[in-house]
């Protein structure tokens, strides 16, 4: 969340940032709540000082034998106590209202984030690889998979409903191979691997910005005390909630494989076929904690780490920079990686790498200490990125590595993880 003091001292900057993000922002309402809170605090402090002074005076009056004056002072102290209780309630009310307001306000875009209205204005940064030209009629993965017996959407509907998939045979093995390949690549490059719960509490969801704003996109337990995670970013980032990290230990680089669960509220009609937009999917996620000075270099290296997976798999992709109007709620700067999918004759998102500044750390109270440079502690910067979405990677492999007979060649980087299998063919 944004710091109230920062907002107060930079109203014009915040107004411009929110306008660029297409977010409805009312500066006057913020100022009203902030002034109420500050006025209540100031009056509380004045009355408390007066109460303390009178309390000391009572003892002196009693010692001087001035019982009647002491009783008058006691009465004044009692009145002040009642006034302070009323002021405390007003202070709390204003504080809560201000907190609720700021919890729903998105992050300030970084100065290098391009200004734009929506995804149509996201500039392309670079491309890698050349989309394949087929000398036969290429099939979509949602047709290839069932024909090979590796994807089963019909049985998934029977088990769970729409937007689920069952993986069979070499499909299940390919999913497992991709997860291990991704995790092994990241850990070899200095990421510490974690195994995290898929169910977390509301405080954890709030720490990374999923709550309260995006509750409709989450699956939750019956009593709403636990939520199914939409990404490993949630538990990984909150591993350090309420902690102070030593600057000498930064940056911290973490990764984890988890199942991910999303309601996909508001996405009706979008990518309803295949593996692109499911309620449950697998993902290997990267998370970093860094100082402000390190953070944006770490964003570049995180993006390169996700690109490395695609390069090793030989999948053509492009990198785009998200503009202000397409930026995620918690992000200050984001790069999206889009892989080439022949079924769309276009690039589709497969990874999103973001620096969130201190936005999440402020919500989750994650700080760092650097005695050589400043006193006390400051909020860390957090980063997250997909490395990669496994289902979308599988879809890209199936479509880009398909053969005329409907079989799929296994990318060389995965052959060892597939037990030496070099081609996925229809089960007999």
Long-range contacts (C-beta under 8 A, 24 or more apart in sequence): 1-102, 1-103, 1-105, 1-359, 1-362, 1-363, 2-102, 2-105, 2-107, 2-108, 2-359, 2-362, 3-362, 4-34, 4-98, 4-102, 7-34, 7-102, 8-34, 13-108, 14-108, 17-108, 17-109, 17-324, 18-105, 18-106, 20-109, 20-115, 20-324, 20-325, 21-106, 21-109, 21-324, 21-325, 21-327, 22-117, 22-118, 22-325, 23-105, 23-106, 25-105, 29-101, 30-98, 30-101, 33-94, 33-97, 33-98, 33-101, 34-98, 36-90, 36-94, 37-91, 37-94, 37-95, 37-98, 40-87, 40-90, 40-91, 40-94, 41-91, 43-87, 44-84, 44-87, 44-88, 44-91, 47-80, 47-83, 47-84, 47-87, 48-84, 50-80, 51-77, 51-80, 51-81, 51-84, 54-80, 103-206, 103-212, 103-213, 103-363, 104-212, 104-213, 106-327, 106-329, 106-330, 107-327, 107-329, 107-330, 107-331, 107-332, 107-356, 107-357, 107-359, 108-332, 108-357, 109-324, 109-327, 109-332, 109-333, 110-296, 110-332, 110-333, 110-355, 110-357, 112-296, 112-333, 113-321, 113-322, 113-323, 113-324, 113-327, 113-332, 113-333, 113-334, 114-321, 114-323, 114-324, 115-323, 115-324, 116-323, 116-324, 116-325, 116-326, 117-323, 117-325, 118-323, 118-325, 118-326, 119-322, 119-323, 119-325, 119-326, 121-323, 121-325, 121-326, 122-320, 122-321, 122-322, 122-323, 122-326, 122-336, 123-320, 123-321, 123-323, 124-318, 124-319, 124-320, 125-318, 125-319, 125-320, 125-321, 125-335, 126-318, 126-319, 127-316, 127-317, 127-318, 127-319, 128-307, 128-310, 128-311, 128-316, 128-317, 128-318, 129-310, 129-311, 129-314, 129-315, 129-316, 129-317, 129-340, 130-316, 131-316, 131-340, 131-342, 132-316, 132-342, 132-400, 134-342, 135-404, 136-404, 138-342, 138-343, 138-399, 138-402, 139-343, 139-399, 139-402, 139-406, 140-273, 140-274, 140-342, 140-343, 140-399, 141-274, 141-275, 141-343, 141-394, 141-395, 141-398, 141-399, 142-273, 142-274, 142-275, 142-343, 144-398, 144-399, 144-402, 144-406, 144-408, 145-171, 145-274, 145-398, 147-406, 147-426, 148-406, 148-407, 148-408, 148-424, 148-425, 148-426, 148-427, 149-426, 149-427, 150-174, 150-424, 151-275, 160-279, 160-280, 161-279, 162-272, 163-264, 163-272, 163-277, 163-278, 163-279, 164-278, 164-279, 164-280, 165-275, 165-278, 165-391, 169-427, 170-418, 170-421, 170-424, 170-427, 171-394, 171-424, 173-418, 173-419, 173-421, 174-394, 174-397, 174-410, 174-414, 174-418, 174-424, 175-282, 175-390, 175-391, 175-394, 176-417, 177-414, 177-417, 177-418, 178-390, 178-393, 178-394, 178-414, 178-417, 179-257, 179-282, 179-284, 179-390, 180-417, 181-309, 181-312, 181-413, 181-414, 181-417, 182-257, 182-284, 182-309, 182-387, 182-388, 182-390, 183-255, 183-257, 183-284, 185-305, 185-308, 185-309, 185-312, 185-387, 186-255, 186-284, 186-286, 186-305, 186-387, 187-255, 189-305, 189-308, 190-253, 191-253, 191-254, 191-255, 191-286, 191-305, 192-252, 192-253, 192-254, 192-255, 193-254, 193-255, 193-256, 194-235, 194-236, 194-239, 194-254, 194-255, 194-256, 195-256, 195-257, 196-229, 196-232, 196-235, 196-236, 196-239, 196-256, 196-258, 197-229, 197-235, 198-228, 198-229, 198-258, 198-259, 198-261, 199-226, 199-227, 199-228, 199-229, 200-226, 200-227, 200-229, 200-234, 200-235, 200-238, 201-225, 201-226, 201-227, 202-227, 203-241, 204-234, 204-235, 204-238, 204-241, 205-234, 206-363, 206-364, 207-234, 207-237, 207-238, 207-241, 207-360, 207-363, 207-364, 208-233, 208-234, 208-237, 208-238, 208-330, 208-360, 208-363, 208-364, 209-329, 209-330, 209-356, 209-359, 209-360, 209-363, 210-234, 213-329, 214-329, 216-263, 216-265, 216-266, 217-262, 217-263, 217-264, 217-265, 217-266, 218-261, 218-262, 218-263, 219-261, 219-262, 219-263, 219-279, 228-261, 229-258, 229-260, 229-261, 230-260, 230-261, 230-262, 231-258, 231-260, 231-283, 231-285, 231-384, 231-386, 232-256, 232-257, 232-258, 232-260, 232-283, 232-284, 232-285, 232-287, 233-285, 233-287, 233-384, 236-285, 236-287, 236-384, 237-287, 237-360, 237-364, 237-366, 237-382, 237-384, 238-364, 240-289, 240-364, 240-366, 240-380, 241-364, 241-365, 241-366, 242-364, 242-365, 242-366, 243-366, 243-367, 244-367, 244-368, 244-369, 244-377, 245-289, 245-366, 245-367, 245-368, 245-369, 245-380, 246-368, 246-369, 247-291, 247-368, 247-369, 247-370, 247-372, 247-373, 250-289, 250-290, 250-291, 250-294, 250-368, 250-380, 251-288, 251-289, 251-290, 251-291, 251-294, 251-298, 252-288, 252-289, 252-290, 253-286, 253-287, 253-288, 253-298, 254-286, 254-287, 254-288, 255-284, 255-285, 255-286, 255-287, 255-387, 256-284, 256-285, 256-287, 257-282, 257-283, 257-284, 257-285, 258-282, 258-283, 258-285, 274-343, 274-395, 275-391, 275-392, 275-394, 275-395, 276-348, 276-391, 276-392, 276-395, 278-391, 281-389, 281-390, 281-391, 282-389, 282-390, 282-391, 283-386, 283-388, 283-389, 283-390, 284-386, 284-387, 284-388, 284-390, 285-384, 285-385, 285-386, 285-387, 286-353, 286-383, 286-384, 286-385, 286-386, 286-387, 287-382, 287-383, 287-384, 288-382, 288-383, 288-384, 289-366, 289-368, 289-380, 289-381, 289-382, 289-383, 290-380, 290-381, 290-382, 290-383, 291-368, 291-370, 291-380, 291-381, 292-357, 292-358, 292-381, 294-381, 295-355, 295-357, 295-381, 295-383, 296-333, 296-355, 298-355, 298-383, 299-333, 299-335, 299-353, 299-354, 299-355, 299-383, 302-353, 302-383, 302-385, 303-335, 303-337, 303-353, 303-385, 305-385, 305-387, 306-337, 306-351, 306-353, 306-385, 306-386, 306-387, 306-388, 307-337, 309-387, 309-388, 309-393, 310-337, 310-339, 310-350, 310-388, 312-411, 312-413, 313-393, 313-396, 313-397, 313-411, 313-413, 313-414, 314-400, 314-411, 314-412, 314-413, 315-339, 315-340, 315-393, 315-396, 315-397, 315-400, 316-340, 316-400, 317-347, 317-350, 318-347, 322-352, 328-352, 328-354, 330-354, 330-356, 330-359, 330-360, 331-355, 331-356, 332-356, 332-357, 332-359, 337-386, 337-388, 339-392, 339-393, 339-396, 340-396, 340-400, 341-395, 341-396, 341-399, 342-399, 342-400, 343-399, 348-392, 349-392, 350-386, 350-388, 350-389, 350-392, 350-393, 350-396, 351-385, 351-386, 351-387, 351-388, 351-389, 352-385, 352-386, 353-383, 353-384, 353-385, 353-386, 354-383, 354-384, 354-385, 355-381, 355-382, 355-383, 356-381, 356-382, 356-383, 356-384, 357-381, 357-382, 358-382
